[in-house]
Amino acid sequence: MRKKTTLSVILITHNEANNILDCLASVGFADQIIVVDHGSVDNTVELVTSMGAQVLHTADWPGFGVQKNRALDLATCDWVFSIDADERVTPELAEQLKAAINFDIKIDSNIDNIRNKNISQHDAYEVPRLTQFCGQWIRHCGWTPDHVLRLFKRGSARFSNDLVHERLVQSQGTCGKLTTPMLHFSYPTPASYWRKLDQYSQAWAKQRYSEGKQTSMARAAMSGVAAFIKTYFLRLGFLDGALGFAVCTMQAQSAFGKYFTLYCLNLRNK
């Protein structure tokens, strides 16, 4: 007899019409695709529906972590793979995902005798991610290697409730690493980076402020300087050339920006 292990793909969207078709096409091998959309005013929802995905509309925005858990709660398959709209699963990675979760396992009458060399040894897997910035793949700067936990047995992990920079927290089992990278098209232009920088800085600062955190202008300045030294020199950002320098400079501005935003919140509410 044949036992098929099933896979749910989950993602959240907001005005992702430029990305969503390529993203969903790259995970077309999944048994279930769930999209939780927050207030898209472009044709994201129409495109998602045309691809046969299950769509949930939400009027509120509780933060990235809670929103992703809403998608996770709708998953019904054995395994779950989390992806963002600006990411792509290559055919090679798709095969590795299938092998990891034992798609289409063949078993004997004795259930312990599994004839499949690719049987999973873990309950979750980190996936390496390769990010493109303004048309160039960035292979240093702390962006590579970038292992992110994305594949897991349903029920073994949930997202943290962070407003931004949410992460999957595994509650049981072991975690392995896949070797084929997922492609990340997060920053096609400098403007796209600045938009995300502002969004993340505001969310990060609001969350830290709600937790009663304090900071200073000196801390903000030191964070920016330390981020540049770490990414450009220690993490070999200079090997990525001119765009490597740009990435490291922007990461320094990002580090400064989030602490500066928190500083301004502290100052305004004294």
For each residue, the residues with C-beta under 8 A, 3 or more apart:
1: 107
2: 104 105 106 107
3: 105 107
4: 103 104 105
5: 78 79 101 102 103 104 105
6: 31 32 77 78 79
7: 29 30 31 32 77 78 79 80 81 97 101 103
8: 30 31 32 33 34 75 76 77 79 80 81 154
9: 27 30 32 33 34 80 81 82 83
10: 33 34 35 36 68 71 72 74 75 80 81 82 83
11: 23 34 35 36 71 82 83 84 85
12: 35 36 37 38 64 67 68 70 71
13: 16 20 35 36 37 38 40 44 48 85
14: 37 38 39 40 44
15: 40 41 42 44
16: 13 19 20 23 40 42 44 85 86
17: 20 40 42 43 44 47
18:
19: 16 22 23 85 86 185
20: 13 16 17 23 24 35 44 47 48 51 85
21: 24 25 47 51
22: 19 25 26 88
23: 11 16 19 20 26 27 83 84 85 86 87 88
24: 20 21 27 28 33 48 51 53
25: 21 22 28 51
26: 22 23 88 89 90 94
27: 9 23 24 30 33 81 83 89 94
28: 24 25
29: 7 94 98
30: 7 8 9 27 33 77 81
31: 6 7 8 77
32: 6 7 8 9 54 75 76 77
33: 8 9 10 24 27 30 51 52 53 54
34: 8 9 10 11 53 54 56 71 74 75
35: 10 11 12 13 20 48 53 54 55 56 71
36: 10 11 12 13 55 56 58 67 68 70 71 74
37: 12 13 14 40 44 45 48 55 56 57 58
38: 12 13 14 57 58 59 60 61 67
39: 14 58 59 61
40: 13 14 15 16 17 37 43 44 45
41: 15
42: 15 16 17
43: 17 40 46 47
44: 13 14 15 16 17 20 37 40 47 48
45: 37 40 48 49 55 57
46: 43 49 50
47: 17 20 21 43 44 50 51
48: 13 20 24 35 37 44 45 51 53 55
49: 45 46 52 53 55
50: 46 47
51: 20 21 24 25 33 47 48
52: 33 49
53: 24 33 34 35 48 49
54: 32 33 34 35 74
55: 35 36 37 45 48 49
56: 34 35 36 37 70 71 74
57: 37 38 45
58: 36 37 38 39 61 67 70
59: 38 39
60: 38
61: 38 39 58 67
62: 66 67
63: 66 67 161 162 163 164 166 203 207
64: 12 67 68 159 162 163 164 165 166 203
65: 68 69 159 160 161 162 163 166 167
66: 62 63 69 70 159 161
67: 12 36 38 58 61 62 63 64 70 71
68: 10 12 36 64 65 71 72 82 159 166
69: 65 66 72 73 158 159 161
70: 12 36 56 58 66 67 73 74
71: 10 11 12 34 35 36 56 67 68 74 75
72: 10 68 69 75 80 82 158 159
73: 69 70
74: 10 34 36 54 56 70 71
75: 8 10 32 34 71 72 80 154
76: 8 32 154
77: 6 7 8 30 31 32 80 154
78: 5 6 7 101 153 154
79: 5 6 7 8 101 151 152 153 154
80: 7 8 9 10 72 75 77 151 152 153 154
81: 7 8 9 10 27 30 97 150 151
82: 9 10 11 68 72 150 151 168
83: 9 10 11 23 27 87 89 150 182
84: 11 23 87 184
85: 11 13 16 19 20 23
86: 16 19 23 184 185 186
87: 23 83 84 129 182 183 184 185
88: 22 23 26 182 183 184 185
89: 26 27 83 93 94 97 182
90: 26 93 94 180 181 182 183
91: 94 95
92: 95 96 180
93: 89 90 96 97 127 178 180 181 182
94: 26 27 29 89 90 91 97 98
95: 91 92 98 99
96: 92 93 99 100 178 179 180
97: 7 81 89 93 94 100 101 151 178
98: 29 94 95 101 103
99: 95 96 102 103 118
100: 96 97 118 120 122 125 151 176 178
101: 5 7 78 79 97 98 120 151
102: 5 99 105 116 118 119 120
103: 4 5 7 98 99
104: 2 4 5
105: 2 3 4 5 102 114 116 119
106: 2 114 115 116
107: 1 2 3 111 113 114 115
108: 111 113 115
109:
110: 113
111: 107 108 114
112:
113: 107 108 110
114: 105 106 107 111 119
115: 106 107 108
116: 102 105 106 119
117:
118: 99 100 102
119: 102 105 114 116
120: 100 101 102 123
121: 174 176
122: 100 125 173 174 175 176
123: 120 152 153 156 170 172 173 174 175
124: 149 151 152 153 156 157 168 170 173 174 175 176
125: 100 122 149 150 151 152 175 176 177 178
126: 147 148 149 150 175 176 177 178
127: 93 147 148 149 150 151 177 178 181 182
128: 144 145 146 147 177 178 179 180 181 182
129: 87 146 147 148 181 182 183 184
130: 137 139 144 146 181 182 183 184
131: 137 138 143 144 146 184 186 187
132: 135 136 137 138 183 184 185 186 187 188
133: 136 138 186 187 193 243 246 247
134: 187 188 189 190 243 246
135: 132 188
136: 132 133 240 243
137: 130 131 132
138: 131 132 133 141 143 144 240 243 244 247
139: 130 143 144 239 240
140: 143 144 235 236 237 238 239 240 244
141: 138 144 231 232 235 236 237 240 244 247 248 251
142: 230 231 235 237 251
143: 131 138 139 140 146 247
144: 128 130 131 138 139 140 141
145: 128
146: 128 129 130 131 143 184
147: 126 127 128 129 177
148: 126 127 129 182
149: 124 125 126 127 152 157 167 168 170 175
150: 81 82 83 125 126 127 168 182
151: 79 80 81 82 97 100 101 124 125 127 178
152: 79 80 123 124 125 149 156 157 168 170
153: 78 79 80 123 124 156 173
154: 8 75 76 77 78 79 80
155:
156: 123 124 152 153 170 171 172 173
157: 124 149 152 168 169 170 171
158: 69 72 168 169 171
159: 64 65 66 68 69 72 166 167 168 169
160: 65 166 167 168 169
161: 63 65 66 69 166
162: 63 64 65 165 166 167 207
163: 63 64 65 203 204 206 207
164: 63 64 199 200 203 204 207
165: 64 162 200 204
166: 63 64 65 68 159 160 161 162
167: 65 149 159 160 162
168: 82 124 149 150 152 157 158 159 160
169: 157 158 159 160
170: 123 124 149 152 156 157 173 175
171: 156 157 158
172: 123 156
173: 122 123 124 153 156 170
174: 121 122 123 124
175: 122 123 124 125 126 149 170
176: 100 121 122 124 125 126
177: 125 126 127 128 147
178: 93 96 97 100 125 126 127 128 151
179: 96 128
180: 90 92 93 96 128
181: 90 93 127 128 129 130
182: 83 87 88 89 90 93 127 128 129 130 148 150
183: 87 88 90 129 130 132
184: 84 86 87 88 129 130 131 132 146
185: 19 86 87 88 132 188
186: 86 131 132 133 192 196
187: 131 132 133 134 190 192 193 196
188: 132 134 135 185 192
189: 134 192 193
190: 134 187 193 194 246
191: 194 195
192: 186 187 188 189 195 196
193: 133 187 189 190 196 197 250
194: 190 191 197 198
195: 191 192 198 199
196: 186 187 192 193 199 200
197: 193 194 200 201 250 253 254 257
198: 194 195 201 202 257
199: 164 195 196 202 203
200: 164 165 196 197 203 204 254 258
201: 197 198 204 205 254 257 258 260 261
202: 198 199 205 206 261
203: 63 64 163 164 199 200 206 207
204: 163 164 165 200 201 207 208 258 261 262
205: 201 202 208 209 258 259 261 262 264 265
206: 163 202 203 209 210 265
207: 63 162 163 164 203 204 210 211
208: 204 205 211 213 215 262
209: 205 206 212 213 262 265 266 269
210: 206 207
211: 207 208
212: 209
213: 208 209 262
214: 266
215: 208 219 220 259 262 263 266
216: 219 220 263
217: 220 221 260 263
218: 221 222
219: 215 216 222 223 259 263
220: 215 216 217 223 224 256 259 260 263
221: 217 218 224 225 256
222: 218 219 225 226
223: 219 220 226 227 255 256 259
224: 220 221 227 228 252 253 255 256
225: 221 222 228 229 252
226: 222 223 229 230 255
227: 223 224 230 231 248 251 252 254 255 256
228: 224 225 231 232 248 249 251 252
229: 225 226 232 233 234
230: 142 226 227 233 234 235
231: 141 142 227 228 234 235 237 247 248 251 252
232: 141 228 229 235 237 238 244 245 248
233: 229 230 236 237 238
234: 229 230 231
235: 140 141 142 230 231 232
236: 140 141 233 239
237: 140 141 142 231 232 233 240 244 245 247 248
238: 140 232 233 241 244 245
239: 139 140 236 244
240: 136 138 139 140 141 237 243 244 245 247
241: 238 244 245
242: 245 246
243: 133 134 136 138 240 246 247
244: 138 140 141 232 237 238 239 240 241 247 248
245: 232 237 238 240 241 242 248 249
246: 133 134 190 242 243 249 250
247: 133 138 141 143 231 237 240 243 244 250 251
248: 141 227 228 231 232 237 244 245 251 252
249: 228 245 246 252 253
250: 193 197 246 247 253 254
251: 141 142 227 228 231 247 248 254 255
252: 224 225 227 228 231 248 249 255 256
253: 197 224 249 250 256 257
254: 197 200 201 227 250 251 257 258
255: 223 224 226 227 251 252 258 259
256: 220 221 223 224 227 252 253 259 260
257: 197 198 201 253 254 260 261
258: 200 201 204 205 254 255 261 262
259: 205 215 219 220 223 255 256 262 263
260: 201 217 220 256 257 263 264
261: 201 202 204 205 257 258 264 265
262: 204 205 208 209 213 215 258 259 265 266
263: 215 216 217 219 220 259 260 266 267
264: 205 260 261 267 268
265: 205 206 209 261 262 268 269
266: 209 214 215 262 263 269 270
267: 263 264 270
268: 264 265
269: 209 265 266
270: 266 267
